[in-house]
Amino acid sequence: MDNSRVFKMTFASVYPHYVTKAERKGRTKAEVDEIICWLTGYDLSGLQNQIDSKKNFEEFFAESPFYHPNSELITGVICGYRVEEIEDPLMKKIRQLDKLIDELAKGKKMEKILRG
């Protein structure tokens, strides 16, 4: 499967959708940011810089300070794919983030979402 189109999408173009999805379900932008920072190692200013710089997903994940080791605990189905079975490393990271945002929108507690 050719994922290059997804990889070249800017993180800034998708980020508002993450926030909207969460807020529609009574969650907050701060919670979305906490999830993204937990997963990628960005602090809030680093995350904002990525958004302002209009980095694509490939750059966004490549430049992340670290990728949380507990990310391997993120399992389940998102967009019709089982997260733990996705072979492409970048697509797996994108879908892991999607899954965490989905869990937030479904009302899961932050401690569970952050695999803590």
C-alpha positions in Angstrom: 0.0 0.0 0.0 1.3 3.5 -0.9 1.1 5.6 2.2 3.2 8.5 0.9 0.1 10.8 0.6 -0.6 10.4 4.3 3.0 10.8 5.3 3.2 14.1 3.4 0.0 15.5 5.1 0.9 18.3 7.5 0.4 17.6 11.1 -1.0 21.1 11.4 -3.9 20.1 9.0 -4.9 17.1 11.1 -4.3 18.5 14.6 -7.5 20.6 14.6 -9.5 17.5 13.8 -8.0 15.7 16.8 -9.0 18.7 19.0 -12.5 18.9 17.5 -13.1 15.2 17.9 -12.1 15.4 21.6 -14.0 18.6 22.4 -17.2 17.2 20.8 -17.1 14.5 23.4 -16.5 16.8 26.3 -12.7 16.4 26.4 -10.1 19.3 26.1 -7.4 20.5 23.8 -5.1 20.2 26.8 -5.8 16.5 27.0 -5.1 16.1 23.3 -1.8 18.0 23.8 -0.9 15.8 26.8 -1.4 12.6 24.7 0.6 13.9 21.8 3.4 15.1 24.1 3.4 11.8 26.0 3.7 9.8 22.8 6.3 11.9 21.0 8.3 13.6 23.7 7.5 17.1 22.5 6.9 19.7 25.2 4.1 22.2 24.5 6.3 24.7 22.9 7.9 22.0 20.7 4.5 20.8 19.7 3.4 24.3 18.8 6.6 24.8 16.8 5.8 21.7 14.8 2.3 23.0 14.1 3.5 26.5 13.2 6.2 25.1 10.9 3.6 23.0 9.1 5.7 19.8 9.3 4.4 16.8 7.6 3.8 13.5 9.5 7.1 12.1 8.4 9.0 15.2 9.7 6.8 15.4 12.8 7.7 11.9 14.0 11.3 12.0 12.7 12.0 15.1 14.7 10.2 14.0 17.9 12.5 14.0 20.9 11.6 10.4 21.7 8.9 7.9 21.1 7.4 6.5 24.2 8.4 2.9 24.9 4.9 2.1 26.1 3.6 2.8 22.6 3.8 -0.9 22.0 1.0 -1.3 24.5 -1.4 0.6 22.1 -3.5 -2.1 20.5 -6.9 -2.4 18.9 -8.6 -1.4 15.6 -8.5 2.1 14.1 -9.6 3.0 10.6 -10.2 -0.7 9.9 -6.6 -1.7 10.8 -5.3 -3.5 13.8 -2.7 -1.1 15.2 -0.3 -3.8 16.4 -0.2 -5.5 13.0 0.7 -2.4 10.9 4.1 -3.1 9.4 5.2 0.3 8.2 6.8 2.1 11.2 5.6 5.5 10.3 2.0 4.5 9.5 2.0 2.5 12.8 3.0 5.7 14.7 0.3 7.7 12.9 -2.4 5.1 13.7 -1.2 4.8 17.3 -1.8 8.5 17.7 -5.2 8.2 16.0 -6.1 5.3 18.4 -5.1 7.4 21.5 -7.2 10.3 20.4 -10.1 7.9 19.7 -9.8 6.5 23.2 -9.9 10.0 24.6 -13.1 10.8 22.6 -14.7 7.6 23.8 -14.3 8.7 27.4 -11.4 6.6 28.5 -9.5 7.8 31.6 -6.1 9.5 30.9 -4.3 7.0 33.1 -5.5 4.2 30.8 -4.9 6.1 27.6 -1.3 6.9 28.6 -0.7 3.2 29.4 0.6 4.2 32.9 
